[in-house]
């Protein structure tokens, strides 16, 4: 199953049409087919306190006669890196600034607007 999607509309449409893809979708955990159910959005908290949808969950259902295992699979937008607070665009700006010759602190500040470069070193690992 594809994990990263171009935009939220494409991702949402896919999760609404899980029944049409039942033969092609198989759970990695239990190998069940025809068990996936749309299970809600994944949000990332923004710096201003707002929540931004960055993906959706699908549930390998073990309810109502379905033969799934109960595991949840996360599907993400391609522009967002799942484990980071910032999007891939921020990372691209950071790396581009480094290549252009800026030091780590200035490159991180340019990408995120944050003066503290502590997390910049994690991005480099």
C-alpha positions in Angstrom: 0.0 0.0 0.0 1.3 3.5 -0.9 2.2 5.4 2.3 2.9 9.0 0.9 0.4 11.0 -1.1 0.6 14.2 -3.2 -2.1 16.1 -1.4 -4.8 15.7 1.3 -7.6 15.5 -1.3 -6.0 12.5 -3.0 -5.3 10.8 0.4 -8.8 11.4 1.7 -10.3 10.1 -1.6 -8.2 6.9 -1.3 -9.3 6.2 2.2 -13.0 6.8 1.3 -12.6 4.2 -1.5 -10.9 1.4 0.4 -13.7 -1.0 -0.6 -12.8 -0.6 -4.2 -9.2 -1.6 -3.5 -9.9 -4.5 -1.2 -8.1 -7.1 -3.4 -5.0 -5.0 -3.8 -4.7 -4.0 -0.1 -3.2 -6.5 2.3 -2.3 -5.9 6.0 1.5 -6.2 6.6 0.8 -7.6 10.0 -1.9 -10.3 9.5 -2.1 -10.5 5.7 -5.9 -9.9 5.8 -7.6 -8.5 2.7 -10.8 -6.5 2.7 -10.3 -5.4 6.4 -9.2 -1.7 6.1 -11.5 1.1 7.4 -10.7 4.8 7.4 -9.9 5.8 10.9 -9.4 9.6 11.1 -6.8 12.3 10.4 -3.3 12.7 11.8 -2.5 16.3 12.9 0.7 18.2 13.6 0.7 21.1 16.0 2.0 24.3 14.5 4.1 26.9 16.2 1.1 29.3 16.5 -0.9 26.6 18.3 -3.1 25.6 15.3 -3.4 21.9 14.2 -2.5 21.0 10.6 -3.7 17.7 9.0 -0.6 15.8 7.7 -2.1 12.4 7.1 -4.8 9.8 7.8 -5.0 6.5 9.6 -6.5 3.3 8.3 -7.6 0.5 10.7 -7.2 -3.2 9.9 -10.7 -3.9 11.4 -11.5 -6.8 13.5 -15.1 -5.6 14.1 -18.4 -6.3 12.5 -17.4 -9.6 10.8 -14.1 -8.3 9.4 -11.0 -10.6 9.7 -8.4 -7.9 10.5 -5.9 -7.8 13.4 -6.7 -4.4 14.8 -3.5 -2.6 13.7 -3.5 1.0 12.5 -1.5 2.1 9.5 -0.6 5.7 9.0 -0.7 7.4 5.5 1.1 10.7 5.1 1.4 13.7 2.8 4.6 13.6 0.8 5.5 17.2 1.8 5.7 16.3 5.5 8.3 14.3 7.2 6.4 12.1 9.8 8.8 12.4 12.7 9.8 16.1 12.4 8.0 19.3 13.4 8.9 21.0 10.1 8.0 20.1 6.6 10.4 18.9 3.9 10.4 22.4 2.5 12.1 23.7 5.7 14.7 20.9 5.4 15.3 21.8 1.8 15.8 25.5 2.7 18.2 24.5 5.5 20.3 22.3 3.2 20.3 24.8 0.4 21.5 27.5 2.7 24.3 25.2 4.0 25.4 24.5 0.4 25.3 28.2 -0.4 27.9 28.7 2.4 25.9 29.8 5.4 26.9 28.5 8.8 24.6 26.0 10.6 23.0 28.6 12.9 22.2 31.1 10.1 20.9 28.3 7.8 18.6 26.9 10.5 17.4 30.4 11.3 16.7 31.1 7.6 14.7 27.8 7.3 12.7 27.9 10.6 12.9 31.5 11.9 14.3 30.1 15.2 17.5 31.5 16.7 18.5 28.4 18.6 20.2 25.9 16.3 20.1 22.9 18.7 17.8 20.9 16.4 19.8 21.7 13.3 22.5 19.3 14.4 19.9 16.5 14.5 18.8 17.3 10.9 22.4 16.8 9.8 22.6 13.2 11.2 
